[in-house]
């Protein structure tokens, strides 16, 4: 089974991940969609068919599972062109209320899981002498009240991105991060209306972003038009990262 371009996307079943999958399919990628949400993954299969996407239910924190997953991808597709690390969770609380279990859980999925995916992809890309890695961080890496675990994990992703850009640059591999801000996803839709309105009002643009806003930046970084951008973090946050509108 051979395709022109193979993209592996984690957290692919809904929200930003799903938007990334749809955008990359438009650009001619065959998608290996990874998520623990089996129902959402099967929806992708129904919508696009096996000629455009395949789905793997996987816990990205499990080292052996990720190693086996990459072995299977290579056996079937022979190569990988792009890895997009989007999977992540939140468990918010002020530090005096936060359990060590919730700290570990968020760091394990958001940072260690991303690191495990990057490590296996790096082996492939180094051998191929080509590839792209795009890590989904967050504007929250700059700091958010009640997110000492989440912000730390996303800051780790920014640092990981910079290190991998240094390590893989000579192998024709570009590594970048995208840092979304307030985006209209199933997560933000669960917020109480006054809370969401307050967050939107704090935006310099006074608007909320769409998943496609993030997906379009991923597509830009994945495209053949970007051959000299690596180690960077691009914000998709309506200007919130500049500190205005607090």
N, C-alpha and C positions, 0 to 999 in steps of 0.2 A: 504494500500500500504506500504509494509515493505521492507527495504533494509538493507544490512549489515552496511553500513556507509553513513551518510548524511552530505554533505558539502554545506554550503551557501557561495557563492562567489559574491561580488559586483564588478561593473565595468567589467562584465564578457564577454561582447560582442566582444571585439577586443583587439589587442595588448597583453600586459602582462596578462590581465585578461583572455582572451581566451586561452592563452598558459597554464595558471594555470588550467583552466577547463579541457583541454585535458589531461594534466598530471595526474590530480586526477581521471579522468575516467579510465585511464590506471591502477591506483592503486585500482580500485574497488569501488570508491565512486559514489553515486548518487548525482548529482549536482542540487542545487537550484540556478539558475543563475539569478542575479539581475542586471538590467541596465536601464537607460532611453532610450537607443538605441533599440527600438523595432525591427527594421529591423535586426540588428546583433543578437539579441536574438532568433529570428525566424530561422536564419541560423543555430544556434546551434541545434535547435529542428529537423530541416531537416537532418542535418548531423548525429546526434546520436540517434534520436528517443526518445519517451517519456519514454522508459524503462531505459534510462541513464541520462536524464536531463529534468528539467522543467524550464520555464522562467517566471519571474515576472517583469513587468515594474514598477519601483518605484523610487520616489525621496527620497533618504536616509536622506534628511534634514527635512522631514515631520514626526514629532513624532508619530502622530496617525496612519499614513500609515505603519510605521515600526512596531508598536505594533500589528496592525492587520495582517501584513505579518507573524510575528513570530507565532501568534495564528493559522493562517492557516497552516503553515508548521508543527506545532506540531499536529494539528488535522489530517493531512494527513499521516505524517511520524512517529509520536509518539515520536521522539527524534531528536537531532542534535548532530553531533560529531565534526564538525569543522566549524569555521567561518574564512573566508579570506576577509579582508577589503582591496580592491584594488581600489575602485572608487576614482577618483580625477580629478581636473582640474588645469590649469595654466592660469594666466592673468598677464604676466610679464610687468614690467615697473620700471624705477628708481623711488624711493620714492617721489621725487618732482613732478613727473608726474602721479603717481598712484592715482586713485580715491578711496574714502572710500568705494564706492559700490563694486569695484573689490577686495578690501581687505576683505570685509564682505563675498562676494560670495565664494572666495577661502577658507576662514576659515570655513564657514558654511558647504561646501561640504566635504572638505578634513578632517577637524578635528571634527566638531560637528556631521557630518554624521557618521563618524567612531565611535564616542563616543556613539551615539544612538544605532548603531548596536551592539556594545560591551555590552551596558547596558542590552539590551533584551537577548542577548546570555548568559550573566553572570547569569541572573535569571534562565535560563534553565540549564546551566552547574552546578550551585550550587545545584539545586534540584536533578540532575542526579548523582552528585558527579563524574563528568568526563567531558572532553571536551578539545578542543584546539582552541586558537585564534591566528591568524597570521595576523599582520597588515603590509601593504606595506607602508613604509615610503619612504625616498629618501636620497641619499648622500647629496642632497641640504640642508638638515637640518643643515649641518655644515656651510652653507652660500654660496649664489651665488649672484653676482651682478644682480640687477633688479628683485629679487625674495623675497622681504621682506615679502610679503604675503604667498607665497608658502613655503619658507624656514621655516617661523614661524609655518605654519600648520603642516609641516612634523616633526619639532622639537617637537611639541605638541604630535604627534603620538608616538614618542620615549618615552616621559615622561609618556604618557597614558599607554603604554605597560608595563613599569616598575611598575607603580602603580597597574595595574591589576594583574601582576604576584604576587605581595605581597598580594593583597586582595583575590585572588582565589587559591593560592597555596595549602592551606589546604583542598580544595575541589577537589583535583586531576585534576586541570585545569592548563595547561601550556600556557603561553602567550609570544609570541616573535614577533619581527619585522624583516622585510627584507628591506634593503636600496639599491635599484638599483641606478646605475649611468647612463652612456650613453648607452641606449638600442635602438636597431633598431625597432622602432614602427611607426605607422602612423604619430605620432607627429613629430618625428625626421626626417622622410622622407619628411616633408614639408619644412625643413630648406633649405636655399640656399646652393649649393654645397660647395662654399668656406668656409662658416660658419661651415658646418658639418666636412669638412676636418681639419679645425683648432681645433675643439673640439676633434677629433680623435687623432690628433698629440699631444694634451695635455695629453693624456692617457699614463701612464707608459707602458702599453702593446701595444700602438699604434693601438688598435683595438676597435671596437664597440661591445657591448654585444647583445645577442639575447634574445627574450622573454623566450625561454626555459631555459636559464641560471637562470632566476629568478624562473621559475616554478619548476625547479629541487630542488632548496633550499627550496621552500615551501613544496614540497613533502617530503623532508628530515625531516623538522620540524614537519610535520603531521604524520610521520610514527611511528610505534610501536618501532622502534629502538632508538628513542629519548625520554627517560622517565625522564631525569634529566637536561634538558636545559629549562630555563624559564627566562623571563625578559631581554633577550639578543637582540641585533641588529646585524644582519649579513649583511655585505656589499657585494653587487654583482656589482662591479664598476671598474674592471680592475686595482685596486690599487689606484684609484684617491683619495680616502679618506685619504691616508697616506700623501698627499700633494706633491707628486712627479709630475714632468712634468707640473708644472704650467706655 
